[in-house]
Amino acid sequence: MLVAFSVAPSTTDDPDGSVSEAVAAAIRVVRESGISNRTDSMFTTLEGEWDECMDVIKRACEAVQVASPRVSLVLKADIRPGYTSQLDAKVERVEARLAESN
């Protein structure tokens, strides 16, 4: 499965409203987990089995909770048993389609 998630504190003491320190703590959990992942400006996407993905997301939320008693979590999942390496393959298929139209 692929799971895209965004986790952030709902409160911050940072004068400019930045949540980057807490988000970095969550991403550290993801990267140390060893699970395939990619982070962009809005989401982190994991690829793995249901239980391992959800465990990483739970621990990422707990890391953010250190900075704030209230945490916001958004999830989007593509549950497709039997498929692996889709973190890159899905993008490659779209790029191939775009190249066909040129």
TIROTI-798998 format. One line per field, with one value per atom (N, C-alpha, C): residue number from 0; atom name; y, x, z. Coordinates in Angstrom, 2 decimals, padded with zeros to 5 digits. Layout:
BEGIN
marza	c(NUM,...) .
mise	c(CA,...) .
Y	c(Y,...) .
X	c(X,...) .
Z	c(Z,...) .
END
This chain:
BEGIN
marza	c(0,0,0,1,1,1,2,2,2,3,3,3,4,4,4,5,5,5,6,6,6,7,7,7,8,8,8,9,9,9,10,10,10,11,11,11,12,12,12,13,13,13,14,14,14,15,15,15,16,16,16,17,17,17,18,18,18,19,19,19,20,20,20,21,21,21,22,22,22,23,23,23,24,24,24,25,25,25,26,26,26,27,27,27,28,28,28,29,29,29,30,30,30,31,31,31,32,32,32,33,33,33,34,34,34,35,35,35,36,36,36,37,37,37,38,38,38,39,39,39,40,40,40,41,41,41,42,42,42,43,43,43,44,44,44,45,45,45,46,46,46,47,47,47,48,48,48,49,49,49,50,50,50,51,51,51,52,52,52,53,53,53,54,54,54,55,55,55,56,56,56,57,57,57,58,58,58,59,59,59,60,60,60,61,61,61,62,62,62,63,63,63,64,64,64,65,65,65,66,66,66,67,67,67,68,68,68,69,69,69,70,70,70,71,71,71,72,72,72,73,73,73,74,74,74,75,75,75,76,76,76,77,77,77,78,78,78,79,79,79,80,80,80,81,81,81,82,82,82,83,83,83,84,84,84,85,85,85,86,86,86,87,87,87,88,88,88,89,89,89,90,90,90,91,91,91,92,92,92,93,93,93,94,94,94,95,95,95,96,96,96,97,97,97,98,98,98,99,99,99,100,100,100,101,101,101) .
mise	c(N,CA,C,N,CA,C,N,CA,C,N,CA,C,N,CA,C,N,CA,C,N,CA,C,N,CA,C,N,CA,C,N,CA,C,N,CA,C,N,CA,C,N,CA,C,N,CA,C,N,CA,C,N,CA,C,N,CA,C,N,CA,C,N,CA,C,N,CA,C,N,CA,C,N,CA,C,N,CA,C,N,CA,C,N,CA,C,N,CA,C,N,CA,C,N,CA,C,N,CA,C,N,CA,C,N,CA,C,N,CA,C,N,CA,C,N,CA,C,N,CA,C,N,CA,C,N,CA,C,N,CA,C,N,CA,C,N,CA,C,N,CA,C,N,CA,C,N,CA,C,N,CA,C,N,CA,C,N,CA,C,N,CA,C,N,CA,C,N,CA,C,N,CA,C,N,CA,C,N,CA,C,N,CA,C,N,CA,C,N,CA,C,N,CA,C,N,CA,C,N,CA,C,N,CA,C,N,CA,C,N,CA,C,N,CA,C,N,CA,C,N,CA,C,N,CA,C,N,CA,C,N,CA,C,N,CA,C,N,CA,C,N,CA,C,N,CA,C,N,CA,C,N,CA,C,N,CA,C,N,CA,C,N,CA,C,N,CA,C,N,CA,C,N,CA,C,N,CA,C,N,CA,C,N,CA,C,N,CA,C,N,CA,C,N,CA,C,N,CA,C,N,CA,C,N,CA,C,N,CA,C,N,CA,C,N,CA,C,N,CA,C,N,CA,C,N,CA,C,N,CA,C,N,CA,C,N,CA,C,N,CA,C,N,CA,C,N,CA,C,N,CA,C,N,CA,C) .
Y	c(-001.19,000.00,001.24,002.31,003.64,004.44,005.16,006.03,007.39,008.40,009.78,010.37,010.99,011.60,012.91,013.72,015.00,015.07,015.35,015.48,016.77,017.50,018.77,019.11,019.88,020.33,021.33,021.29,022.26,023.58,023.57,024.79,024.92,026.15,026.40,027.66,027.65,028.84,029.71,029.24,029.99,031.27,032.43,033.71,033.81,033.12,033.20,032.04,031.21,030.11,028.87,028.84,027.68,026.43,025.31,024.01,023.09,023.65,022.84,021.98,022.44,021.65,020.36,020.48,019.30,018.38,018.95,018.14,017.41,018.06,017.41,016.20,016.32,015.19,014.01,014.30,013.24,012.60,013.41,012.89,012.07,012.45,011.67,010.25,010.14,008.83,008.02,008.66,007.98,007.48,008.35,007.97,006.91,006.94,005.93,004.58,004.57,003.33,002.33,002.83,001.95,001.66,002.11,001.89,002.85,002.41,003.27,004.51,005.68,006.92,008.03,009.03,010.26,011.41,012.51,013.69,014.84,015.53,016.76,017.89,018.99,020.15,019.99,019.03,018.88,017.54,016.47,015.12,014.30,013.26,012.19,010.94,010.23,009.01,007.82,006.82,005.58,004.47,003.47,002.28,001.06,000.23,-000.97,-001.67,-002.56,-003.28,-002.41,-002.70,-001.91,-001.66,-002.73,-002.59,-001.80,-002.00,-001.26,000.21,000.52,001.93,002.63,001.98,002.60,002.76,001.83,001.96,003.18,003.38,004.54,005.83,005.86,007.07,007.35,006.32,006.51,007.10,006.54,007.04,008.45,008.79,010.16,011.13,010.72,011.55,011.75,010.69,010.78,011.73,011.75,012.68,014.13,014.38,015.74,016.12,015.15,015.42,015.90,015.66,016.18,017.72,018.29,019.74,020.37,019.58,020.14,019.07,019.44,018.46,018.13,018.91,018.70,018.54,017.45,017.10,016.92,017.43,017.27,016.20,015.27,014.20,014.07,014.04,013.80,012.58,011.62,010.39,010.20,009.65,009.18,007.91,006.82,005.53,004.94,004.26,003.47,002.02,001.27,-000.11,-001.03,-001.62,-002.43,-003.65,-004.70,-005.90,-006.48,-006.98,-007.62,-006.70,-005.42,-004.47,-003.90,-003.79,-003.18,-002.18,-001.39,-000.38,000.62,000.91,001.84,003.30,003.53,004.89,005.61,004.90,005.46,005.05,003.83,003.30,004.09,004.54,005.31,006.60,007.26,008.51,008.22,007.14,006.78,006.51,005.86,005.59,006.89,007.84,009.13,009.88,009.88,010.56,009.94,008.61,007.93,008.37,008.51,008.98,010.40,011.24,012.62,012.67,011.82,011.79,011.32,010.45,009.96,011.09,012.07,013.15,014.25,014.11,015.14,014.80) .
X	c(000.83,000.00,000.87,000.30,000.90,000.03,000.66,-000.07,000.61,-000.13,000.34,-000.24,000.61,000.11,000.80,000.08,000.60,000.28,001.29,001.08,001.75,001.06,001.59,000.92,001.61,000.97,-000.13,-001.18,-002.27,-001.97,-000.98,-000.56,000.95,001.43,002.87,003.21,004.38,004.86,005.71,006.00,006.84,006.13,006.80,006.15,005.64,006.29,005.81,004.88,004.53,003.60,004.22,005.53,006.20,006.02,005.83,005.72,006.85,007.86,008.92,009.69,009.89,010.65,009.90,008.61,007.81,007.67,007.49,007.38,008.69,009.81,011.12,011.25,010.71,010.75,009.96,008.82,008.00,008.72,009.35,010.07,011.27,011.89,013.01,012.54,011.37,010.79,010.60,010.06,009.83,011.14,012.12,013.39,014.14,014.04,014.72,013.99,012.75,011.96,012.47,013.12,013.60,012.55,011.32,010.27,010.48,010.14,010.27,009.40,009.95,009.21,009.70,008.87,009.22,008.49,009.18,008.58,008.60,007.47,007.43,006.92,006.56,006.20,004.90,004.05,002.76,002.54,003.14,002.89,004.16,004.11,005.10,004.35,004.90,004.27,005.12,004.46,005.10,004.65,005.51,005.11,005.47,004.47,004.71,003.41,003.46,002.28,001.48,000.21,-000.72,-000.17,000.16,000.57,001.86,002.82,004.08,003.88,003.05,002.79,002.08,001.06,000.29,001.13,002.03,002.92,003.83,004.38,005.24,004.45,003.24,002.41,002.07,001.75,001.45,002.66,003.84,005.04,005.39,005.12,005.34,004.40,003.17,002.22,002.69,003.19,003.69,004.88,005.72,006.87,006.39,005.33,004.78,004.10,003.50,002.79,003.71,005.00,005.96,005.94,005.71,005.71,004.34,003.29,001.94,000.98,000.11,-000.84,-001.95,-002.01,-003.03,-002.33,-002.68,-002.00,-003.02,-002.69,-003.53,-002.92,-003.73,-003.27,-004.21,-003.64,-004.39,-003.78,-004.64,-004.18,-004.89,-004.17,-004.76,-004.02,-004.77,-004.13,-004.57,-003.63,-003.89,-003.60,-004.66,-004.52,-004.67,-003.56,-003.53,-002.66,-003.23,-002.44,-001.75,-000.54,000.20,001.10,001.04,001.87,002.93,004.15,005.25,005.95,006.82,007.61,006.72,005.57,004.64,004.96,005.80,006.19,006.76,007.52,008.08,007.28,006.78,006.13,004.89,004.11,002.91,003.28,004.32,004.77,005.33,006.09,006.68,005.60,004.49,003.41,002.77,002.58,002.00,002.97,004.26,005.24,005.29,005.18,005.17,003.97,002.82,001.61,001.80,002.40,002.64,003.61,004.61,005.59,004.94,003.92,003.22,002.49,002.04,001.25,002.10,003.42,004.32,004.68) .
Z	c(000.00,000.00,000.00,-000.52,-000.40,000.55,001.46,002.37,002.38,001.95,002.03,003.30,004.09,005.32,005.61,006.34,006.82,008.30,009.09,010.53,011.00,011.84,012.34,013.66,014.49,015.72,015.40,016.18,015.99,016.68,017.57,018.26,018.13,018.21,018.17,018.95,019.55,020.26,019.35,018.14,017.21,016.79,016.91,016.60,015.16,014.22,012.83,012.46,013.45,013.22,012.61,012.49,011.89,012.74,012.04,012.71,012.26,011.61,011.00,011.99,013.20,014.17,014.52,014.78,015.10,013.89,012.71,011.50,011.24,011.47,011.30,012.24,013.44,014.37,013.81,013.19,012.58,011.40,010.57,009.39,009.84,010.92,011.46,011.81,012.42,012.73,011.45,010.42,009.14,008.56,008.48,007.84,008.63,009.93,010.75,010.73,010.25,010.23,009.19,008.15,007.09,006.02,006.21,005.23,004.04,002.83,001.66,001.85,001.54,001.76,000.86,000.73,000.00,000.67,000.87,001.48,000.50,000.37,-000.42,000.48,-000.07,000.75,001.53,001.12,001.78,002.46,001.94,002.45,002.49,003.29,003.25,002.82,001.84,001.35,001.76,002.34,002.74,001.80,001.61,000.88,001.70,001.98,002.77,003.08,004.04,004.48,005.46,005.55,006.38,007.78,008.50,009.89,010.05,009.16,009.30,008.96,007.96,007.64,008.79,009.33,010.42,011.68,011.93,013.08,012.92,011.74,011.50,011.65,011.11,011.22,012.68,013.43,014.86,015.59,015.33,016.00,015.55,014.29,013.81,014.55,014.74,015.51,016.94,017.54,018.91,018.99,017.97,017.94,017.89,017.13,017.04,018.35,019.00,020.25,021.36,021.23,022.20,022.16,020.97,020.81,021.07,020.96,021.08,021.60,022.53,023.04,022.03,020.96,019.94,018.59,017.89,016.64,015.53,014.35,013.17,012.26,011.78,010.90,009.72,008.50,007.28,006.61,006.17,005.52,004.19,003.23,001.98,001.61,001.36,001.11,-000.22,-000.86,-002.07,-001.67,-001.41,-000.93,-002.13,-002.55,-003.77,-003.55,-002.94,-002.63,-003.87,-003.65,-004.72,-005.51,-005.27,-005.99,-005.06,-005.56,-004.82,-005.72,-005.15,-005.88,-006.62,-006.06,-006.70,-006.37,-005.39,-005.04,-006.26,-007.07,-008.30,-009.53,-009.56,-010.76,-011.16,-010.19,-010.52,-011.24,-010.78,-011.41,-012.80,-012.92,-014.22,-015.26,-014.89,-015.83,-016.31,-015.43,-015.83,-016.74,-016.39,-017.24,-018.63,-018.73,-020.02,-020.84,-020.21,-020.92,-021.42,-020.60,-021.01,-022.20,-022.19,-023.28,-024.59,-024.51,-025.70,-026.42,-025.68,-026.28,-026.89,-026.79,-027.39,-028.79) .
END
